[in-house]
C-alpha cells in the first residue's frame, strides 16, 4: 500500500512539475496577452475611428466605447478558447477530434446563422465608419425616418407618421443620411416670364439674408439661402434654384419658414408665381 501511495505521489509530483507548471504558465501568459492586447486595441480604435465635425465628445466616446467593447469580447472568446484547448491537451486529451467536431458544428451553425452574421458585420461597420448615429434622419431603400436605436443586428427608425421600422443592418443596399454633419435648403421657386428677373433675385436674396439674421433662426442657418442660378425655362414660368446650409435636421423647418417669407414678399412686391394652365378650344358645329 505504501509503495502504491509513494508511486502515486511521485507521479503526481512529476505531473505537477511538468504539466502543472505549464498550465499555470499558459494562464499567466493569457492574462498578460489579454491586458496588453486590450490596451493596444483601445488606443488603436480611438485613433482609427473618424470623428464627425458636428458630433459631441460624448457621442463620439460612446461610439468608440461600443466598438472597443465588441472587439474586446471577440478577443476574449478567441483567447480563452485557445487557452482551454491548450490546457486540455496538457491533461493528455487528444484535441484533434474536438477541433473536428467543433469545425462541423461551426459549419452547421454558420449555414443557419448566416443572415444574423451578415447583420452583425454590417452593424459593426455602421458604427466604426460612423455612417449614421442615433438622432440622424436616414433613408434605407425607400424607408425614411429618425434613427431611434442602433444595435449590431438592426436599426430602428420612426417615420413622420410615428410608425416604427425595424431594419436588419445587412438588408439595405443603399443608406442615405439626410442629416450628416450639415443639411441644405434646396428649393425651386417659379416666377412669371414677365417678372423683372434681377429684381426677383435681389428680393429672394434679401429674404434669405433677413431669415439668417433673425434671432429665432440665426443659430440654425450656417449659410443664408440665396439664388444659385436660373434652373429651367419651364412651360409657364422661370425656375430659380435656391440653396442654403443649416445645422443637421434643421433644413425642413428653415425651408418652411423661407417659403412663408417669400410668399409674403412676392405678394408685397407684385411678383407672381404662375401655375400650369390649359386653354381648351371647343369647336362649334
KOLMIKOL-329648 format. One record per residue: x, y, z of N, C-alpha, C in turn. Coordinates in steps of 0.1 Angstrom, whole numbers, padded with zeros to 4 digits, always signed. Layout:
! KOLMIKOL-329648
XYZXYZXYZ;...
This chain:
! KOLMIKOL-329648
+0008-0012+0000+0000+0000+0000+0009+0012+0000;+0019+0012+0008+0028+0024+0009+0035+0026-0004;+0039+0014-0011+0045+0016-0024+0036+0022-0034;+0023+0018-0033+0013+0024-0043+0012+0039-0040;+0011+0043-0027+0010+0057-0024+0022+0065-0028;+0033+0058-0026+0046+0065-0030+0047+0067-0045;+0042+0057-0052+0042+0058-0067+0033+0069-0072;+0021+0069-0065+0011+0079-0069+0016+0093-0066;+0021+0094-0054+0027+0108-0050+0038+0112-0060;+0046+0103-0064+0057+0106-0073+0052+0110-0086;+0042+0103-0091+0036+0106-0104+0029+0119-0104;+0022+0122-0093+0015+0135-0092+0025+0146-0091;+0036+0144-0084+0047+0154-0082+0053+0157-0096;+0056+0146-0103+0062+0147-0117+0053+0155-0126;+0040+0152-0125+0030+0158-0134+0029+0173-0131;+0029+0176-0118+0028+0190-0113+0040+0198-0118;+0052+0192-0117+0064+0199-0121+0065+0201-0136;+0058+0193-0143+0058+0195-0158+0046+0201-0163;+0035+0193-0164+0022+0198-0169+0016+0209-0160;+0017+0207-0147+0010+0217-0138+0016+0231-0140;+0030+0231-0140+0036+0244-0142+0033+0250-0156;+0033+0241-0166+0029+0246-0179+0015+0252-0180;+0006+0246-0173-0008+0251-0173-0008+0265-0166;-0001+0266-0155-0001+0279-0148+0006+0289-0157;+0017+0285-0164+0023+0294-0173+0014+0299-0184;+0006+0290-0190-0003+0293-0200-0013+0303-0196;-0019+0301-0184-0029+0310-0179-0023+0324-0176;-0011+0324-0170-0004+0337-0168-0002+0345-0181;+0004+0337-0190+0007+0344-0203-0006+0349-0210;-0017+0341-0208-0030+0345-0214-0035+0359-0208;-0033+0360-0194-0037+0372-0188-0029+0384-0193;-0015+0382-0194-0006+0392-0199-0010+0396-0213;-0013+0386-0222-0017+0390-0236-0030+0397-0236;-0039+0393-0227-0052+0399-0226-0051+0414-0223;-0042+0417-0213-0040+0430-0208-0034+0439-0219;-0023+0434-0225-0016+0442-0235-0025+0444-0247;-0032+0433-0252-0040+0435-0264-0051+0444-0261;-0057+0444-0249-0068+0453-0246-0064+0468-0247;-0052+0471-0241-0047+0484-0241-0044+0489-0255;-0037+0480-0263-0034+0483-0277-0046+0486-0285;-0056+0477-0283-0069+0478-0291-0076+0491-0288;-0076+0495-0275-0083+0507-0272-0076+0519-0278;-0063+0520-0278-0056+0531-0284-0058+0531-0299;-0058+0519-0305-0059+0518-0320-0073+0523-0324;-0083+0519-0317-0097+0522-0321-0099+0537-0319;-0094+0543-0308-0097+0557-0306-0090+0566-0316;-0079+0561-0322-0072+0568-0332-0078+0566-0346;-0083+0554-0348-0087+0550-0361-0101+0555-0365;-0110+0556-0355-0124+0559-0358-0125+0574-0362;-0132+0576-0373-0133+0590-0378-0143+0598-0369;-0139+0610-0367-0148+0619-0359-0156+0627-0368;-0169+0629-0364-0178+0638-0371-0175+0652-0367;-0176+0661-0377-0173+0675-0374-0184+0682-0365;-0196+0676-0365-0206+0682-0356-0210+0672-0345;-0203+0662-0343-0206+0652-0332-0201+0657-0319;-0208+0655-0308-0203+0659-0295-0193+0649-0290;-0185+0653-0280-0174+0644-0275-0181+0632-0268;-0192+0634-0262-0199+0624-0255-0204+0613-0265;-0210+0617-0276-0215+0608-0286-0203+0600-0293;-0192+0607-0295-0180+0601-0301-0174+0590-0292;-0173+0594-0279-0168+0585-0269-0177+0572-0268;-0190+0575-0268-0199+0563-0268-0198+0554-0279;-0196+0559-0291-0193+0551-0303-0180+0543-0302;-0170+0550-0297-0157+0543-0296-0158+0532-0285;-0164+0535-0274-0166+0525-0264-0173+0513-0269;-0183+0515-0277-0191+0504-0283-0182+0495-0291;-0174+0501-0300-0165+0493-0308-0155+0486-0300;-0149+0492-0290-0139+0486-0282-0145+0474-0274;-0157+0476-0269-0164+0465-0261-0166+0453-0270;-0170+0455-0283-0173+0445-0292-0160+0437-0295;-0149+0444-0299-0137+0438-0302-0130+0431-0290;-0132+0437-0278-0127+0430-0266-0134+0417-0264;-0147+0417-0266-0154+0405-0265-0150+0394-0274;-0147+0398-0287-0142+0388-0296-0129+0383-0292;-0120+0392-0288-0106+0388-0284-0107+0379-0272;-0116+0382-0262-0117+0374-0250-0121+0359-0254;-0131+0358-0262-0136+0345-0266-0125+0337-0273;-0118+0343-0283-0108+0336-0290-0096+0332-0281;-0092+0341-0272-0080+0339-0264-0083+0327-0254;-0095+0327-0247-0098+0317-0238-0102+0304-0244;-0106+0304-0256-0108+0291-0264-0095+0285-0266;-0085+0292-0270-0071+0287-0272-0065+0282-0259;-0067+0290-0248-0062+0285-0235-0069+0272-0231;-0082+0271-0233-0089+0259-0228-0084+0247-0236;-0082+0248-0249-0077+0237-0257-0063+0233-0253;-0055+0243-0251-0041+0240-0247-0040+0233-0233;-0049+0238-0224-0049+0232-0210-0054+0217-0211;-0064+0215-0219-0070+0202-0221-0059+0192-0227;-0051+0198-0236-0040+0190-0242-0030+0186-0231;-0028+0194-0222-0018+0191-0211-0023+0180-0202;-0036+0178-0202-0041+0166-0194-0041+0153-0202;-0035+0154-0214-0034+0142-0222-0046+0139-0231;-0055+0148-0232-0067+0146-0240-0063+0150-0255;-0067+0141-0264-0065+0145-0278-0074+0155-0283;-0069+0167-0287-0078+0178-0291-0082+0177-0306;-0076+0168-0314-0079+0167-0328-0094+0164-0330;-0099+0154-0324-0114+0151-0325-0123+0163-0321;-0118+0169-0310-0126+0181-0305-0126+0192-0316;-0115+0195-0322-0114+0205-0332-0123+0201-0344;-0122+0188-0348-0130+0184-0359-0145+0185-0356;-0149+0181-0344-0163+0183-0341-0168+0197-0340;-0159+0206-0335-0162+0220-0334-0163+0226-0348;-0154+0221-0357-0155+0226-0371-0168+0222-0378;-0172+0210-0376-0185+0206-0382-0197+0214-0376;-0196+0215-0363-0207+0223-0356-0207+0238-0361;-0195+0243-0363-0194+0257-0367-0199+0259-0381;-0197+0249-0390-0202+0250-0404-0217+0249-0403;-0223+0240-0395-0237+0239-0394-0243+0252-0389;-0237+0257-0378-0242+0270-0372-0241+0281-0382;-0230+0281-0390-0228+0292-0400-0239+0292-0410;-0243+0280-0415-0253+0280-0425-0266+0285-0419;-0269+0281-0407-0281+0285-0400-0282+0300-0396;-0270+0306-0393-0270+0319-0388-0263+0329-0398;-0263+0326-0411-0255+0334-0420-0261+0348-0421;-0275+0349-0421-0281+0362-0421-0278+0370-0409;-0278+0364-0397-0275+0370-0384-0261+0376-0385;-0252+0367-0389-0238+0371-0390-0236+0383-0400;-0243+0383-0411-0243+0394-0421-0248+0407-0414;-0259+0406-0406-0264+0418-0400-0254+0423-0390;-0248+0414-0382-0238+0419-0372-0226+0426-0378;-0221+0420-0388-0209+0426-0395-0212+0439-0401;-0224+0440-0407-0229+0453-0413-0231+0463-0402;-0236+0459-0390-0238+0468-0379-0225+0473-0373;-0215+0464-0373-0202+0468-0368-0196+0479-0377;-0197+0478-0390-0191+0488-0399-0199+0501-0399;-0212+0500-0396-0220+0512-0395-0215+0520-0383;-0212+0514-0372-0207+0521-0360-0193+0526-0362;-0184+0517-0368-0170+0520-0370-0168+0532-0380;-0175+0531-0391-0174+0541-0401-0183+0554-0399;-0190+0554-0388-0199+0565-0385-0208+0569-0396;-0214+0559-0402-0223+0561-0413-0236+0569-0409;-0241+0566-0397-0252+0574-0391-0252+0571-0377;-0259+0580-0369-0260+0578-0354-0274+0580-0350;-0277+0577-0337-0290+0580-0331-0293+0595-0332;-0304+0598-0337-0308+0612-0339-0307+0617-0354;-0300+0609-0362-0299+0613-0377-0312+0609-0383;-0315+0615-0395-0326+0612-0403-0321+0605-0415;-0324+0592-0418-0319+0584-0428-0330+0578-0437;-0325+0574-0449-0334+0566-0458-0327+0553-0462;-0334+0542-0459-0329+0529-0462-0338+0522-0472;-0333+0522-0485-0341+0515-0495-0355+0520-0496;-0357+0533-0494-0371+0539-0495-0378+0541-0482;-0373+0535-0471-0379+0537-0458-0371+0548-0451;-0378+0559-0448-0371+0571-0442-0377+0573-0427;-0368+0578-0419-0372+0581-0405-0361+0586-0396;-0364+0589-0384-0354+0593-0374-0349+0581-0368;-0335+0580-0367-0329+0568-0361-0331+0569-0345;-0338+0559-0340-0340+0559-0325-0331+0550-0318;-0326+0539-0325-0317+0530-0319-0308+0523-0329;-0296+0520-0326-0287+0513-0334-0281+0501-0326;-0283+0489-0330-0276+0478-0324-0267+0471-0335;-0260+0461-0331-0252+0454-0341-0261+0447-0351;-0273+0443-0347-0282+0435-0355-0291+0443-0364;-0297+0454-0358-0307+0461-0366-0307+0476-0362;-0313+0484-0370-0315+0498-0368-0330+0501-0367;-0334+0509-0358-0348+0513-0355-0351+0527-0360;-0360+0528-0369-0364+0541-0375-0379+0545-0371;-0382+0557-0369-0395+0562-0367-0398+0573-0377;-0409+0570-0386-0412+0580-0396-0421+0591-0391;-0425+0600-0400-0433+0612-0396-0447+0608-0391;-0452+0596-0395-0465+0591-0391-0464+0585-0377;-0452+0584-0372-0450+0577-0359-0448+0562-0360;-0448+0557-0372-0446+0542-0374-0431+0539-0372;-0429+0528-0364-0415+0523-0361-0412+0512-0371;-0400+0514-0377-0395+0504-0386-0382+0497-0380;-0382+0484-0380-0370+0477-0375-0364+0471-0388;-0352+0475-0391-0345+0471-0403-0332+0464-0400;-0330+0451-0404-0318+0444-0402-0306+0452-0409;-0295+0453-0402-0284+0461-0408-0279+0455-0421;-0280+0442-0423-0275+0436-0436-0284+0437-0448;-0296+0443-0446-0306+0443-0457-0304+0454-0467;-0303+0467-0462-0303+0478-0472-0291+0478-0481;-0293+0480-0494-0282+0482-0503-0277+0496-0503;-0286+0505-0501-0282+0520-0501-0288+0526-0489;-0280+0533-0481-0284+0540-0469-0280+0555-0471;-0291+0564-0471-0288+0578-0473-0290+0585-0460;-0280+0592-0456-0281+0600-0443-0284+0614-0447;-0296+0619-0443-0301+0632-0447-0296+0643-0437;-0289+0639-0426-0285+0649-0416-0271+0647-0412;-0262+0643-0420-0248+0641-0417-0240+0654-0417;-0235+0658-0406-0226+0670-0404-0233+0683-0407;-0241+0684-0418-0248+0696-0422-0260+0692-0431;-0269+0701-0432-0281+0699-0441-0282+0711-0450;-0290+0710-0460-0291+0720-0470-0305+0724-0474;-0308+0737-0475-0320+0742-0481-0319+0740-0496;-0328+0733-0502-0328+0731-0517-0342+0733-0522;-0344+0745-0527-0358+0749-0530-0359+0755-0544;-0369+0751-0552-0371+0757-0565-0383+0766-0565;-0381+0778-0570-0392+0788-0570-0395+0792-0584;-0408+0792-0588-0412+0796-0601-0417+0810-0601;-0412+0818-0611-0417+0832-0613-0422+0833-0627;-0431+0843-0630-0436+0845-0643-0425+0851-0652;-0427+0848-0666-0418+0853-0676-0418+0868-0677;-0429+0874-0672-0430+0889-0673-0424+0896-0661;-0418+0888-0651-0412+0894-0639-0398+0899-0642;-0395+0910-0637-0381+0916-0638-0371+0907-0630;-0363+0899-0638-0355+0888-0632-0346+0893-0621;-0338+0904-0623-0328+0909-0614-0335+0914-0601;-0347+0920-0602-0355+0924-0591-0359+0912-0582;-0363+0901-0589-0368+0889-0581-0356+0883-0574;-0344+0882-0581-0333+0876-0575-0328+0884-0562;-0327+0897-0564-0323+0906-0552-0333+0904-0541;-0346+0903-0544-0356+0902-0533-0355+0889-0526;-0352+0878-0534-0351+0864-0528-0339+0864-0519;-0327+0870-0524-0315+0870-0516-0317+0878-0503;-0325+0889-0504-0327+0898-0492-0336+0890-0482;-0346+0883-0486-0354+0875-0477-0345+0864-0470;-0336+0858-0478-0327+0848-0472-0318+0854-0462;-0312+0865-0465-0303+0872-0455-0311+0876-0442;-0323+0881-0444-0330+0885-0432-0334+0873-0424;-0337+0862-0430-0340+0850-0423-0328+0845-0415;-0316+0846-0421-0304+0841-0415-0300+0850-0403;-0304+0863-0404-0301+0873-0393-0311+0873-0382;-0323+0866-0384-0333+0866-0374-0329+0859-0361;-0332+0865-0350-0328+0859-0337-0333+0845-0335;-0345+0842-0340-0351+0829-0339-0344+0818-0347;-0338+0822-0359-0333+0813-0369-0318+0813-0371;-0311+0824-0366-0297+0825-0370-0288+0814-0365;-0292+0808-0354-0284+0797-0349-0285+0784-0357;-0296+0783-0365-0298+0771-0373-0293+0772-0387;-0290+0784-0391-0285+0787-0405-0270+0790-0406;-0263+0782-0413-0248+0784-0415-0245+0791-0428;-0254+0791-0437-0252+0799-0450-0266+0803-0454;-0267+0817-0456-0281+0822-0459-0286+0817-0472;-0299+0813-0473-0305+0809-0486-0303+0820-0497;-0299+0816-0509-0297+0826-0519-0300+0819-0533;-0302+0827-0543-0304+0822-0556-0291+0817-0562;-0291+0804-0566-0279+0799-0572-0278+0801-0587;-0290+0799-0593-0290+0800-0608-0304+0800-0613;-0306+0804-0626-0319+0802-0632-0318+0787-0637;-0327+0779-0631-0325+0764-0632-0332+0759-0645;-0343+0766-0649-0350+0760-0661-0360+0770-0667;-0362+0769-0680-0373+0776-0686-0384+0766-0687;-0393+0767-0677-0404+0758-0677-0415+0762-0686;-0426+0755-0687-0437+0758-0697-0443+0771-0694;-0445+0774-0681-0452+0786-0678-0445+0795-0668;-0432+0792-0666-0425+0800-0656-0410+0798-0657;-0403+0808-0651-0388+0806-0649-0386+0799-0636;-0377+0790-0635-0375+0782-0623-0361+0787-0617;-0361+0792-0605-0349+0797-0598-0345+0786-0587;-0333+0783-0587-0328+0773-0577-0322+0781-0565;-0327+0778-0553-0323+0785-0541-0316+0774-0532;-0304+0778-0528-0297+0769-0519-0292+0777-0506;-0291+0769-0495-0286+0775-0482-0281+0763-0474;-0275+0766-0463-0270+0755-0454-0275+0757-0440;-0278+0746-0433-0283+0746-0420-0276+0736-0411;-0279+0736-0398-0274+0726-0390-0282+0713-0393;-0276+0701-0389-0283+0689-0393-0297+0688-0387;-0306+0684-0396-0321+0682-0393-0329+0694-0392;-0323+0706-0395-0330+0719-0394-0334+0724-0408;-0331+0717-0418-0334+0722-0432-0349+0722-0435;-0357+0713-0429-0371+0713-0432-0378+0725-0425;-0375+0728-0413-0381+0740-0406-0377+0753-0413;-0364+0754-0416-0359+0766-0422-0365+0768-0436;-0366+0757-0444-0372+0758-0457-0387+0762-0456;-0394+0757-0446-0408+0761-0445-0410+0776-0441;-0401+0781-0433-0401+0795-0429-0398+0804-0441;-0388+0799-0449-0384+0806-0461-0395+0807-0471;-0403+0796-0473-0414+0796-0482-0424+0807-0478;-0427+0807-0465-0437+0816-0460-0433+0831-0462;-0420+0834-0459-0415+0848-0461-0414+0852-0476;-0411+0842-0484-0410+0845-0499-0424+0848-0504;-0434+0841-0500-0448+0843-0504-0453+0857-0500;-0450+0861-0487-0454+0874-0483-0446+0885-0490;-0433+0883-0493-0425+0893-0500-0430+0894-0515;-0433+0883-0521-0438+0883-0535-0451+0891-0536;-0460+0888-0527-0473+0895-0527-0471+0910-0525;-0462+0914-0517-0460+0928-0514-0454+0935-0526;-0445+0928-0533-0438+0935-0545-0444+0931-0558;-0455+0925-0558-0462+0922-0571-0456+0912-0579;-0448+0902-0574-0442+0891-0582-0451+0879-0581;-0455+0874-0593-0464+0863-0594-0457+0850-0595;-0463+0839-0589-0458+0826-0591-0468+0818-0599;-0466+0817-0612-0477+0811-0620-0477+0796-0619;-0488+0791-0623-0490+0776-0622-0495+0772-0636;-0493+0759-0640-0496+0755-0653-0511+0757-0656;-0514+0762-0668-0527+0764-0673-0530+0757-0687;-0542+0753-0689-0545+0748-0702-0557+0755-0707;-0556+0759-0720-0567+0766-0727-0573+0756-0736;-0586+0754-0735-0593+0744-0743-0602+0751-0753;-0601+0748-0765-0609+0754-0776-0619+0744-0780;-0632+0748-0779-0642+0738-0783-0648+0743-0797;-0647+0734-0806-0652+0738-0820-0667+0737-0820;-0673+0747-0828-0687+0747-0829-0691+0741-0842;-0701+0732-0841-0705+0725-0853-0718+0731-0858;
